C-alpha cells in the first residue's frame, strides 16, 4: 500500500496544532491563576523581573512564560524598551 504523503502531512499538521493548543491551554491557566495577565493589563509593559515582582513569582519562570506568550502572539516583545530598564 502506497502512502499518500499529502494526506500524511495534513494529518501531522493537525496533530501538531492540537498538541500546541493543549500545551498552550495549560500556560493560559497558569497565567490566570498567578495573576500574570491581570498584572500585565493593569501595569502596562513590563520586564520579566517587574512582572515577577508585581505577582510574587519567580522571574525565571515568568520569563519562560512570557516567551511562550510572545511566541503565540498573546503578548508582544519590545527589544528597544528592554534596553531602557
N, C-alpha and C positions, 0 to 999 in steps of 0.2 A: 504494500500500500504506500503510495507516494504521499509525502507530507506537503500540504498546501502552506507554503511559507507566509503568504499574505494573511491567511486566517490565523496562523500561529502567532505572527507579530501583533495582530489585532487582539488576540486573547491575552498575550503577555502585556500589552499596553494597558488593557483594562485592569489586569491584576496589579500592576504597579501603581496605577491611580488609586485603586481600592486600598492597597497597603498604605500608601501615603496618607490617604484620608483617615484611616484608622489610627495611624501614628499621630497625626496632627490633632485629632479629636482629644486624645489624652492630654496633649500640651495645652489645648484650649481650656480644658477642665482645670489644669494646674494653674494657669494664668488667672482664671476666675477665682479659684479658691484662695490663692495667695494675694489677691488684690492687685495684681500687676496691671491688668487692663484699666482698672479704676484709677490707679496711681498715674498711669500714662495719660488718661483722659483729663485728670484734674491738674496734673503737673506740667503738661506740655513736654517738649523734647527734653530727654534726659540721657545721661550716660548710664551704662550698667551699674556703676558704683552709686550714682544718685538714686536710681530706681531701687536698688537693693537696700539702701539706707532708708528710703521712704517706706518700704514694705517690711523691713526687718528680716530680709532674706539674705542668702549668701551671694555675693557678687559673681562668683564663678558660674553658679547655676543660672543666675539672671542673664548673664552674658550669653550662655548657651541657648537659653530660651528665646532671647531677643534675636539671635542669629537665625533660629528656626522660623520665628515670626517674620523676619525680614525676607528670608528665602521664599516664604509662602505669600509674600505681598501683604501681610497684615499690619506691619509697621514699616517705616522707611528708615534708612540709614543715611545720615548726612556726614560724610567724612570731613567736610570743611568745618562744620560745627564742632566735631570731635577734637580738633586741634586747639580750639579756644578754651576748653575746660581744663 
